Amino acid sequence: MDIKQLKFLIALDETRHFGQAAARCNITQPTLSMRLRNLEEELGLPLVNRGQRFEGFT
């Protein structure tokens, strides 16, 4: 886990939208999703409920 991944989680919490969170972090939406999935794999648990859109945190 690194500080950037935590910043990505905070941005997602504040915006409730993957695209807006990515823009706030100056990265692309696919990169944000990939980094959050990597964090979930590293921790061994899901952090984000995913559907067609952001559905909240677990």
PyMOL Python script that loads the backbone (N, CA, C, O; Angstrom):
from pymol import cmd

cmd.read_pdbstr("""\
ATOM      1  N   MET A   1       0.848  -1.165   0.000  1.00  0.00           N
ATOM      2  CA  MET A   1       0.000   0.000   0.000  1.00  0.00           C
ATOM      3  C   MET A   1       0.900   1.237   0.000  1.00  0.00           C
ATOM      4  O   MET A   1       1.913   1.291   0.697  1.00  0.00           O
ATOM      5  N   ASP A   2       0.502   2.222  -0.798  1.00  0.00           N
ATOM      6  CA  ASP A   2       1.251   3.472  -0.779  1.00  0.00           C
ATOM      7  C   ASP A   2       0.290   4.648  -0.617  1.00  0.00           C
ATOM      8  O   ASP A   2      -0.927   4.488  -0.708  1.00  0.00           O
ATOM      9  N   ILE A   3       0.843   5.804  -0.381  1.00  0.00           N
ATOM     10  CA  ILE A   3       0.038   6.990  -0.088  1.00  0.00           C
ATOM     11  C   ILE A   3      -0.859   7.366  -1.267  1.00  0.00           C
ATOM     12  O   ILE A   3      -1.960   7.879  -1.068  1.00  0.00           O
ATOM     13  N   LYS A   4      -0.395   7.116  -2.492  1.00  0.00           N
ATOM     14  CA  LYS A   4      -1.217   7.447  -3.661  1.00  0.00           C
ATOM     15  C   LYS A   4      -2.504   6.630  -3.671  1.00  0.00           C
ATOM     16  O   LYS A   4      -3.571   7.155  -3.992  1.00  0.00           O
ATOM     17  N   GLN A   5      -2.410   5.362  -3.325  1.00  0.00           N
ATOM     18  CA  GLN A   5      -3.611   4.529  -3.300  1.00  0.00           C
ATOM     19  C   GLN A   5      -4.612   5.055  -2.280  1.00  0.00           C
ATOM     20  O   GLN A   5      -5.819   5.024  -2.524  1.00  0.00           O
ATOM     21  N   LEU A   6      -4.133   5.532  -1.156  1.00  0.00           N
ATOM     22  CA  LEU A   6      -5.030   6.114  -0.155  1.00  0.00           C
ATOM     23  C   LEU A   6      -5.659   7.401  -0.674  1.00  0.00           C
ATOM     24  O   LEU A   6      -6.835   7.664  -0.421  1.00  0.00           O
ATOM     25  N   LYS A   7      -4.885   8.204  -1.398  1.00  0.00           N
ATOM     26  CA  LYS A   7      -5.428   9.429  -1.994  1.00  0.00           C
ATOM     27  C   LYS A   7      -6.497   9.091  -3.026  1.00  0.00           C
ATOM     28  O   LYS A   7      -7.494   9.804  -3.146  1.00  0.00           O
ATOM     29  N   PHE A   8      -6.293   8.003  -3.772  1.00  0.00           N
ATOM     30  CA  PHE A   8      -7.294   7.585  -4.752  1.00  0.00           C
ATOM     31  C   PHE A   8      -8.589   7.194  -4.050  1.00  0.00           C
ATOM     32  O   PHE A   8      -9.676   7.547  -4.510  1.00  0.00           O
ATOM     33  N   LEU A   9      -8.481   6.473  -2.945  1.00  0.00           N
ATOM     34  CA  LEU A   9      -9.672   6.089  -2.177  1.00  0.00           C
ATOM     35  C   LEU A   9     -10.402   7.312  -1.631  1.00  0.00           C
ATOM     36  O   LEU A   9     -11.631   7.369  -1.665  1.00  0.00           O
ATOM     37  N   ILE A  10      -9.659   8.278  -1.133  1.00  0.00           N
ATOM     38  CA  ILE A  10     -10.275   9.497  -0.606  1.00  0.00           C
ATOM     39  C   ILE A  10     -10.986  10.257  -1.716  1.00  0.00           C
ATOM     40  O   ILE A  10     -12.106  10.730  -1.523  1.00  0.00           O
ATOM     41  N   ALA A  11     -10.350  10.377  -2.877  1.00  0.00           N
ATOM     42  CA  ALA A  11     -10.972  11.073  -4.006  1.00  0.00           C
ATOM     43  C   ALA A  11     -12.251  10.362  -4.432  1.00  0.00           C
ATOM     44  O   ALA A  11     -13.246  11.015  -4.747  1.00  0.00           O
ATOM     45  N   LEU A  12     -12.235   9.043  -4.445  1.00  0.00           N
ATOM     46  CA  LEU A  12     -13.427   8.282  -4.811  1.00  0.00           C
ATOM     47  C   LEU A  12     -14.530   8.486  -3.780  1.00  0.00           C
ATOM     48  O   LEU A  12     -15.701   8.611  -4.142  1.00  0.00           O
ATOM     49  N   ASP A  13     -14.175   8.521  -2.524  1.00  0.00           N
ATOM     50  CA  ASP A  13     -15.158   8.760  -1.469  1.00  0.00           C
ATOM     51  C   ASP A  13     -15.778  10.147  -1.607  1.00  0.00           C
ATOM     52  O   ASP A  13     -16.987  10.305  -1.441  1.00  0.00           O
ATOM     53  N   GLU A  14     -14.970  11.134  -1.906  1.00  0.00           N
ATOM     54  CA  GLU A  14     -15.465  12.509  -1.995  1.00  0.00           C
ATOM     55  C   GLU A  14     -16.296  12.757  -3.242  1.00  0.00           C
ATOM     56  O   GLU A  14     -17.264  13.517  -3.198  1.00  0.00           O
ATOM     57  N   THR A  15     -15.933  12.126  -4.357  1.00  0.00           N
ATOM     58  CA  THR A  15     -16.651  12.378  -5.609  1.00  0.00           C
ATOM     59  C   THR A  15     -17.754  11.369  -5.886  1.00  0.00           C
ATOM     60  O   THR A  15     -18.721  11.671  -6.585  1.00  0.00           O
ATOM     61  N   ARG A  16     -17.603  10.155  -5.329  1.00  0.00           N
ATOM     62  CA  ARG A  16     -18.553   9.053  -5.563  1.00  0.00           C
ATOM     63  C   ARG A  16     -18.641   8.692  -7.051  1.00  0.00           C
ATOM     64  O   ARG A  16     -19.670   8.203  -7.518  1.00  0.00           O
ATOM     65  N   HIS A  17     -17.548   8.940  -7.791  1.00  0.00           N
ATOM     66  CA  HIS A  17     -17.542   8.717  -9.239  1.00  0.00           C
ATOM     67  C   HIS A  17     -16.109   8.411  -9.684  1.00  0.00           C
ATOM     68  O   HIS A  17     -15.193   9.192  -9.428  1.00  0.00           O
ATOM     69  N   PHE A  18     -15.925   7.275 -10.348  1.00  0.00           N
ATOM     70  CA  PHE A  18     -14.581   6.870 -10.763  1.00  0.00           C
ATOM     71  C   PHE A  18     -13.927   7.895 -11.686  1.00  0.00           C
ATOM     72  O   PHE A  18     -12.764   8.250 -11.494  1.00  0.00           O
ATOM     73  N   GLY A  19     -14.665   8.370 -12.681  1.00  0.00           N
ATOM     74  CA  GLY A  19     -14.100   9.327 -13.635  1.00  0.00           C
ATOM     75  C   GLY A  19     -13.693  10.635 -12.985  1.00  0.00           C
ATOM     76  O   GLY A  19     -12.625  11.175 -13.275  1.00  0.00           O
ATOM     77  N   GLN A  20     -14.545  11.145 -12.107  1.00  0.00           N
ATOM     78  CA  GLN A  20     -14.233  12.404 -11.426  1.00  0.00           C
ATOM     79  C   GLN A  20     -13.077  12.228 -10.446  1.00  0.00           C
ATOM     80  O   GLN A  20     -12.230  13.111 -10.313  1.00  0.00           O
ATOM     81  N   ALA A  21     -13.045  11.098  -9.770  1.00  0.00           N
ATOM     82  CA  ALA A  21     -11.937  10.824  -8.847  1.00  0.00           C
ATOM     83  C   ALA A  21     -10.622  10.737  -9.617  1.00  0.00           C
ATOM     84  O   ALA A  21      -9.599  11.254  -9.168  1.00  0.00           O
ATOM     85  N   ALA A  22     -10.653  10.089 -10.762  1.00  0.00           N
ATOM     86  CA  ALA A  22      -9.446   9.975 -11.580  1.00  0.00           C
ATOM     87  C   ALA A  22      -8.979  11.349 -12.049  1.00  0.00           C
ATOM     88  O   ALA A  22      -7.788  11.657 -11.995  1.00  0.00           O
ATOM     89  N   ALA A  23      -9.918  12.172 -12.509  1.00  0.00           N
ATOM     90  CA  ALA A  23      -9.559  13.516 -12.964  1.00  0.00           C
ATOM     91  C   ALA A  23      -8.947  14.325 -11.826  1.00  0.00           C
ATOM     92  O   ALA A  23      -7.973  15.050 -12.030  1.00  0.00           O
ATOM     93  N   ARG A  24      -9.509  14.206 -10.643  1.00  0.00           N
ATOM     94  CA  ARG A  24      -8.988  14.924  -9.480  1.00  0.00           C
ATOM     95  C   ARG A  24      -7.554  14.483  -9.172  1.00  0.00           C
ATOM     96  O   ARG A  24      -6.738  15.286  -8.718  1.00  0.00           O
ATOM     97  N   CYS A  25      -7.252  13.215  -9.418  1.00  0.00           N
ATOM     98  CA  CYS A  25      -5.917  12.674  -9.137  1.00  0.00           C
ATOM     99  C   CYS A  25      -4.976  12.785 -10.333  1.00  0.00           C
ATOM    100  O   CYS A  25      -3.831  12.337 -10.274  1.00  0.00           O
ATOM    101  N   ASN A  26      -5.467  13.388 -11.422  1.00  0.00           N
ATOM    102  CA  ASN A  26      -4.667  13.567 -12.638  1.00  0.00           C
ATOM    103  C   ASN A  26      -4.197  12.247 -13.237  1.00  0.00           C
ATOM    104  O   ASN A  26      -3.059  12.127 -13.691  1.00  0.00           O
ATOM    105  N   ILE A  27      -5.096  11.254 -13.232  1.00  0.00           N
ATOM    106  CA  ILE A  27      -4.829   9.969 -13.867  1.00  0.00           C
ATOM    107  C   ILE A  27      -6.063   9.588 -14.674  1.00  0.00           C
ATOM    108  O   ILE A  27      -7.101  10.241 -14.571  1.00  0.00           O
ATOM    109  N   THR A  28      -5.952   8.536 -15.477  1.00  0.00           N
ATOM    110  CA  THR A  28      -7.109   8.078 -16.239  1.00  0.00           C
ATOM    111  C   THR A  28      -7.981   7.180 -15.371  1.00  0.00           C
ATOM    112  O   THR A  28      -7.519   6.630 -14.371  1.00  0.00           O
ATOM    113  N   GLN A  29      -9.237   7.036 -15.758  1.00  0.00           N
ATOM    114  CA  GLN A  29     -10.160   6.188 -15.006  1.00  0.00           C
ATOM    115  C   GLN A  29      -9.698   4.731 -14.986  1.00  0.00           C
ATOM    116  O   GLN A  29      -9.764   4.096 -13.933  1.00  0.00           O
ATOM    117  N   PRO A  30      -9.229   4.171 -16.122  1.00  0.00           N
ATOM    118  CA  PRO A  30      -8.739   2.786 -16.052  1.00  0.00           C
ATOM    119  C   PRO A  30      -7.552   2.617 -15.094  1.00  0.00           C
ATOM    120  O   PRO A  30      -7.430   1.586 -14.432  1.00  0.00           O
ATOM    121  N   THR A  31      -6.691   3.616 -15.021  1.00  0.00           N
ATOM    122  CA  THR A  31      -5.562   3.546 -14.093  1.00  0.00           C
ATOM    123  C   THR A  31      -6.049   3.562 -12.653  1.00  0.00           C
ATOM    124  O   THR A  31      -5.547   2.809 -11.818  1.00  0.00           O
ATOM    125  N   LEU A  32      -7.023   4.416 -12.358  1.00  0.00           N
ATOM    126  CA  LEU A  32      -7.593   4.461 -11.008  1.00  0.00           C
ATOM    127  C   LEU A  32      -8.181   3.108 -10.637  1.00  0.00           C
ATOM    128  O   LEU A  32      -7.919   2.589  -9.552  1.00  0.00           O
ATOM    129  N   SER A  33      -8.969   2.541 -11.528  1.00  0.00           N
ATOM    130  CA  SER A  33      -9.583   1.238 -11.264  1.00  0.00           C
ATOM    131  C   SER A  33      -8.530   0.164 -11.028  1.00  0.00           C
ATOM    132  O   SER A  33      -8.655  -0.650 -10.114  1.00  0.00           O
ATOM    133  N   MET A  34      -7.490   0.167 -11.862  1.00  0.00           N
ATOM    134  CA  MET A  34      -6.429  -0.828 -11.730  1.00  0.00           C
ATOM    135  C   MET A  34      -5.698  -0.678 -10.396  1.00  0.00           C
ATOM    136  O   MET A  34      -5.434  -1.671  -9.718  1.00  0.00           O
ATOM    137  N   ARG A  35      -5.374   0.548 -10.023  1.00  0.00           N
ATOM    138  CA  ARG A  35      -4.653   0.770  -8.758  1.00  0.00           C
ATOM    139  C   ARG A  35      -5.497   0.358  -7.556  1.00  0.00           C
ATOM    140  O   ARG A  35      -4.970  -0.187  -6.586  1.00  0.00           O
ATOM    141  N   LEU A  36      -6.815   0.616  -7.615  1.00  0.00           N
ATOM    142  CA  LEU A  36      -7.682   0.213  -6.509  1.00  0.00           C
ATOM    143  C   LEU A  36      -7.836  -1.307  -6.459  1.00  0.00           C
ATOM    144  O   LEU A  36      -7.881  -1.889  -5.375  1.00  0.00           O
ATOM    145  N   ARG A  37      -7.916  -1.952  -7.626  1.00  0.00           N
ATOM    146  CA  ARG A  37      -7.968  -3.422  -7.647  1.00  0.00           C
ATOM    147  C   ARG A  37      -6.677  -4.018  -7.081  1.00  0.00           C
ATOM    148  O   ARG A  37      -6.708  -5.003  -6.344  1.00  0.00           O
ATOM    149  N   ASN A  38      -5.554  -3.413  -7.431  1.00  0.00           N
ATOM    150  CA  ASN A  38      -4.270  -3.877  -6.886  1.00  0.00           C
ATOM    151  C   ASN A  38      -4.250  -3.758  -5.366  1.00  0.00           C
ATOM    152  O   ASN A  38      -3.751  -4.646  -4.676  1.00  0.00           O
ATOM    153  N   LEU A  39      -4.792  -2.662  -4.848  1.00  0.00           N
ATOM    154  CA  LEU A  39      -4.852  -2.481  -3.399  1.00  0.00           C
ATOM    155  C   LEU A  39      -5.747  -3.540  -2.767  1.00  0.00           C
ATOM    156  O   LEU A  39      -5.409  -4.099  -1.723  1.00  0.00           O
ATOM    157  N   GLU A  40      -6.883  -3.816  -3.394  1.00  0.00           N
ATOM    158  CA  GLU A  40      -7.782  -4.850  -2.881  1.00  0.00           C
ATOM    159  C   GLU A  40      -7.088  -6.210  -2.855  1.00  0.00           C
ATOM    160  O   GLU A  40      -7.224  -6.960  -1.888  1.00  0.00           O
ATOM    161  N   GLU A  41      -6.345  -6.528  -3.914  1.00  0.00           N
ATOM    162  CA  GLU A  41      -5.621  -7.801  -3.962  1.00  0.00           C
ATOM    163  C   GLU A  41      -4.533  -7.851  -2.887  1.00  0.00           C
ATOM    164  O   GLU A  41      -4.325  -8.882  -2.246  1.00  0.00           O
ATOM    165  N   GLU A  42      -3.850  -6.735  -2.701  1.00  0.00           N
ATOM    166  CA  GLU A  42      -2.791  -6.674  -1.694  1.00  0.00           C
ATOM    167  C   GLU A  42      -3.355  -6.890  -0.287  1.00  0.00           C
ATOM    168  O   GLU A  42      -2.743  -7.569   0.537  1.00  0.00           O
ATOM    169  N   LEU A  43      -4.520  -6.307  -0.024  1.00  0.00           N
ATOM    170  CA  LEU A  43      -5.141  -6.436   1.294  1.00  0.00           C
ATOM    171  C   LEU A  43      -5.931  -7.731   1.447  1.00  0.00           C
ATOM    172  O   LEU A  43      -6.213  -8.170   2.561  1.00  0.00           O
ATOM    173  N   GLY A  44      -6.286  -8.340   0.309  1.00  0.00           N
ATOM    174  CA  GLY A  44      -7.031  -9.589   0.343  1.00  0.00           C
ATOM    175  C   GLY A  44      -8.505  -9.425   0.656  1.00  0.00           C
ATOM    176  O   GLY A  44      -9.146 -10.352   1.150  1.00  0.00           O
ATOM    177  N   LEU A  45      -9.048  -8.239   0.369  1.00  0.00           N
ATOM    178  CA  LEU A  45     -10.473  -8.011   0.599  1.00  0.00           C
ATOM    179  C   LEU A  45     -10.983  -6.904  -0.318  1.00  0.00           C
ATOM    180  O   LEU A  45     -10.233  -6.007  -0.703  1.00  0.00           O
ATOM    181  N   PRO A  46     -12.269  -6.980  -0.663  1.00  0.00           N
ATOM    182  CA  PRO A  46     -12.828  -5.939  -1.523  1.00  0.00           C
ATOM    183  C   PRO A  46     -13.028  -4.645  -0.742  1.00  0.00           C
ATOM    184  O   PRO A  46     -13.441  -4.668   0.418  1.00  0.00           O
ATOM    185  N   LEU A  47     -12.736  -3.527  -1.381  1.00  0.00           N
ATOM    186  CA  LEU A  47     -12.935  -2.220  -0.761  1.00  0.00           C
ATOM    187  C   LEU A  47     -14.085  -1.460  -1.405  1.00  0.00           C
ATOM    188  O   LEU A  47     -14.722  -0.619  -0.770  1.00  0.00           O
ATOM    189  N   VAL A  48     -14.344  -1.765  -2.675  1.00  0.00           N
ATOM    190  CA  VAL A  48     -15.317  -1.008  -3.451  1.00  0.00           C
ATOM    191  C   VAL A  48     -16.367  -1.948  -4.010  1.00  0.00           C
ATOM    192  O   VAL A  48     -16.040  -2.983  -4.591  1.00  0.00           O
ATOM    193  N   ASN A  49     -17.635  -1.586  -3.832  1.00  0.00           N
ATOM    194  CA  ASN A  49     -18.723  -2.310  -4.486  1.00  0.00           C
ATOM    195  C   ASN A  49     -18.839  -1.770  -5.900  1.00  0.00           C
ATOM    196  O   ASN A  49     -19.034  -0.572  -6.109  1.00  0.00           O
ATOM    197  N   ARG A  50     -18.718  -2.660  -6.861  1.00  0.00           N
ATOM    198  CA  ARG A  50     -18.760  -2.233  -8.258  1.00  0.00           C
ATOM    199  C   ARG A  50     -20.002  -2.775  -8.938  1.00  0.00           C
ATOM    200  O   ARG A  50     -20.458  -3.882  -8.651  1.00  0.00           O
ATOM    201  N   GLY A  51     -20.533  -1.983  -9.833  1.00  0.00           N
ATOM    202  CA  GLY A  51     -21.634  -2.369 -10.698  1.00  0.00           C
ATOM    203  C   GLY A  51     -21.427  -1.595 -11.985  1.00  0.00           C
ATOM    204  O   GLY A  51     -20.292  -1.422 -12.429  1.00  0.00           O
ATOM    205  N   GLN A  52     -22.504  -1.129 -12.587  1.00  0.00           N
ATOM    206  CA  GLN A  52     -22.377  -0.258 -13.752  1.00  0.00           C
ATOM    207  C   GLN A  52     -21.724   1.062 -13.351  1.00  0.00           C
ATOM    208  O   GLN A  52     -21.072   1.717 -14.164  1.00  0.00           O
ATOM    209  N   ARG A  53     -21.905   1.437 -12.104  1.00  0.00           N
ATOM    210  CA  ARG A  53     -21.308   2.654 -11.570  1.00  0.00           C
ATOM    211  C   ARG A  53     -20.850   2.382 -10.144  1.00  0.00           C
ATOM    212  O   ARG A  53     -21.079   1.302  -9.600  1.00  0.00           O
ATOM    213  N   PHE A  54     -20.211   3.359  -9.557  1.00  0.00           N
ATOM    214  CA  PHE A  54     -19.737   3.219  -8.179  1.00  0.00           C
ATOM    215  C   PHE A  54     -20.931   3.029  -7.256  1.00  0.00           C
ATOM    216  O   PHE A  54     -21.880   3.813  -7.285  1.00  0.00           O
ATOM    217  N   GLU A  55     -20.880   1.983  -6.437  1.00  0.00           N
ATOM    218  CA  GLU A  55     -22.001   1.671  -5.552  1.00  0.00           C
ATOM    219  C   GLU A  55     -21.661   1.854  -4.081  1.00  0.00           C
ATOM    220  O   GLU A  55     -22.515   1.629  -3.225  1.00  0.00           O
ATOM    221  N   GLY A  56     -20.449   2.253  -3.772  1.00  0.00           N
ATOM    222  CA  GLY A  56     -20.068   2.482  -2.384  1.00  0.00           C
ATOM    223  C   GLY A  56     -18.926   1.582  -1.961  1.00  0.00           C
ATOM    224  O   GLY A  56     -18.426   0.762  -2.731  1.00  0.00           O
ATOM    225  N   PHE A  57     -18.535   1.760  -0.728  1.00  0.00           N
ATOM    226  CA  PHE A  57     -17.459   0.965  -0.163  1.00  0.00           C
ATOM    227  C   PHE A  57     -18.041  -0.216   0.594  1.00  0.00           C
ATOM    228  O   PHE A  57     -19.184  -0.176   1.049  1.00  0.00           O
ATOM    229  N   THR A  58     -17.242  -1.266   0.725  1.00  0.00           N
ATOM    230  CA  THR A  58     -17.702  -2.445   1.461  1.00  0.00           C
ATOM    231  C   THR A  58     -17.573  -2.217   2.943  1.00  0.00           C
ATOM    232  O   THR A  58     -17.911  -3.097   3.735  1.00  0.00           O
TER     233      THR A  58
END
""", "prot")
cmd.dss("prot")
cmd.show_as("cartoon", "prot")
cmd.util.cbc("prot")
cmd.orient("prot")
